[in-house]
Amino acid sequence: ARISKDPEPFLAMCRCCSRRLASVASIVLLLCVHAQGNCTNVVVNRSLDITYVPDDTCQATLPEGTWVSHHGCQVSHLEAITIAGPSTLSSLYVGARDLRQASILFVDWLNRKRGGLTVGARRLGMNLAWVDDARRSYQISNATARALRLNNVHFGVAGYSSRLTSYAALQAKADQMVMISAGASRDSIFHDNSYMFGFLPGVESKKHDLYSSIVKIATHVDAVWDSSNSSNEGPCGREGCLSTLRFAEIGSSCRSSLDEVRTQ
């Protein structure tokens, strides 16, 4: 995402995010202490079958040389909340890269400009850590497990895409670790999982808002044309824009119709 030369919109977003994080931070610090020695790994094989495997060592298996990235609080007097999770580090995945860069910008602003978060009587900075998921469904859960079990991790952050986050969410639930997501909008990820917290609206509501906007524009065009050019054919033909609207989705299981949008 491109950042405007005017910093105010970005700072406003940062202030909003910091208020939200502050409101949940005290709960997170209580909920997200991981008990070592009693772990469950969510294992996804190459056929995408899922199994839950007890792991007394709490060491999820990853390929040798898997990348790990840290971005730390550089304000020496601050204690730090540590957020960790999976991300695509070993290959260029633009969505994952942009999400990391936005997180780094926010954390640098929070630690250096704002002086950290106030939680109760304490002032806390923030650290970030990522473990490479290689953009693979069968590596994402183990990368999530490894990230959440790093030293002093307080809560998790999901990577980019609903597909990968759906597996990361299962591991966060197995580890009983609160995880935030800013890169997934599939509704099913958050159903029956009280450990997941999402910043994006659900994909179905986004679709509905998009289609509703198109319908409103078509209705407006028809109304304006009818009032000023009643004897002439409109820009969408004699039947009008609204009645001629059609849509289709590629690779979607959506079952809604334009008629449903029209009536709401």
N, C-alpha and C positions, 0 to 999 in steps of 0.2 A: 504494500500500500504506500502511496506517496504521501509525504508529510508536507503540509503547507508551510510557507515561510513564516506565516503568522503563528506563533506558538500557542496562542490562547486556546483554540479549540482542543489541541492536544492536552494542555494543562487542565482544561475543564474536564476532559475524560479521565485524566489521572486523579483529579480530586474526587470525582465520582467513584472511581474504582477503589481509591484508598478508603473512602467512607464505608463502602460495602465490605471491604476486607477487614476493616477495623471492627465492624459489627459482628463478624463471625469469628474473628481471630481468637477471642477468649474461649469460645466453644471448641474451636479446632484444636487449641493447645491441650484441652482436656480429653478430647475424643481420640486423638491421633497418635498416641504413644503405642508403638509397635512392640509386642512381646516377642523377643527373639527366642528361637528354639521351639516354636509351635506354629509353623507356617503351613500354608496351603498354596501350591502353585497351580494356576490355571494353565493347562497345557493345550495348545492348539496345534494339531498336526497339519501336514500339507493338504489333507483333504478337508480341513477346517472342522474336524470333529473336536469336541471340547471334553476334556477330562479334568478332574480335580485330584491332585496328587499331594499327599502329605509330605512335608519336607522338614526333617528335624534340624538340618543344617542351615535352613533359610538362605540357601544359595541357588537361585534360579540359574539354570544352564543357559549360557550364551556362547556364540562362536568366539574363538580366541581372537583377541585384538579388537573386540567391540569398543567403539568409541564412547567416551564419557566426556561431557563438557560441563564446566562450572563457571558461574559468574557470581562473584562474592560481594558482600557488603564491605566497602573499603573505609567505613567510618569507624575508627578504632574504639570509640567509647560506647558503641551500640552493641547490645545483644542482637541476635538475628533469628528471624523466622526463616526456616529453610523449606523451599518448595522444590519438588523434584518430580520428574516424570519421563515418559518416552518422547522421542522426537527423531526425525529422520536426519541424521548427521553425516552419514557416509556417502550420500548421493544428493544431487540437487533436487529438492522438492520445494518449489517456490512457496507453497502455502505454509509448510513447516518452518522454512527459513524466516518468512515474514512474521510468523507468530513468535519465534524466538527473539527476533530483533525488536519487536514491539514490547515484549516482556523485559528485555534488557534496558530499553529506553525508560520504561516505567520505573523499574527498580533503581536505576541510576538517579532519576529525578526524585524518587521517594527517599532514598538514602542521603543524597548529597544536598538537594535543594530544600526538601521538607523536613529533613532530620529524622526520618523514620515514622513509624506508627505509634500512637499512644494506646496502650492496652492496659486499662486500670491505671496503676501508678507507674507503669514501666514504659520505657521508650525503646522500641524494637526496630532494627533494620531488617533487610530481607536478602536472602541468598537464593540463587537458582542453580539447579543441576539437571542435566538431561543424559539419558542413556539411549544409544542408537537403536531404533526399532527396524532399521533397514527398509522401511516401508513394506514390511511383510507381515501378513496376518499371523503367520506361525511364529514370529519373533516378538510381536508387540507385547504379549502378556508377560513373557519372561523379562523383557526390557523394563516393563512397568514394575514387576516385582523387584528387580535389582535396584531400580531408582528409588522406590519407596522404602527400601531397607538400607539405604545409605545412612551413615551416621548423622544423627540429629535432624532427620527429616520430620517436619511437622505435618505437612499435608501435600497432596499430589496435584500435578497439573497435567491434563491430557494433551495429546498432540493434535495434529491437524487431520481432519476427515472423520466423518461419522463411522466409516467402516473400521478404521483402526481404533477409534475411541470405544467402539462397542466391546472390543476385547479388553482394552485397558480398564474399562469400567468394571468388568467382571473381576479382574485382579484387585482393583481398589476395594471392592466389596469383600473379597476373600481376606484381604489384609486389614479390613476395617479402618481404612484410611480415607478421610474426606478428600475428594478430588474435584477441582474446578475445571471446566471445559469452556474454551473460547473458540473452538474450531470444529464443533459438531452440533448438528441441529436435528438429528433423527430422534423422534419422540421416544422410541422404544428404549433408547439408551438410559433414559432417566426414569422409566417406569419401574416400580418395585426395587429401586436402588436408592436408599436414603443417603448414600455416601457421595452421590454425584450432584454437582451444582453447576448449572450452565448459564452462560452469559447471553447466548443467542436464542431468539425465538424459535419455536418448533417449526419444522419444515412445512407442515401442513398449513400453519397460520401464515407463513411467508407466502406460500402459493396462493392462499385465499386472498391475501392483501394485494398481491400482484394482479390476479384476475379481476378482483373488485375494482381496482384502479382503471384497468382497461375498459370495463363495462361502464364506469362513470364517465370516462372520456368519450366513449362512443355515444352514450346517452346525451351528453352535453352537445356534441357536434350535431346530432340529429335535431335537438331542440333549437339550436341557433339557426340551423339551415331552414327548418320548417317555418320559423317566425319571420325570416327575411326573404326567403326564396321559395315560397310555397308552390309556385308554378313550374319550377325547374327541377331537374334531376340533381340529387345531392352528390357529395364527393364519394359516397359508397354505393351509388346506384339508386334505383327507385325504391328499393326495400329499406334503405337506411343502413347505417353502420351497425347498430345494435343487433338487428335481426340477421345480419350476414356474418357475424363473428363466429369463427371456428377455431379450435385449438387441438393440439395433440402433444403428447410428451413422449420423448424417446427414452427407453430404458427405465420406465417408471411403472409402478404398480398402482398408480393413482386411479381411483374409480369415480372421482367426482366429475360432474358435468357442468358445462357453462350454464345450463338452466338452473342448477342449484345456486350458483353465484348470483344469477339475475334476480332470484326471488328473495335474497337476503339483504 
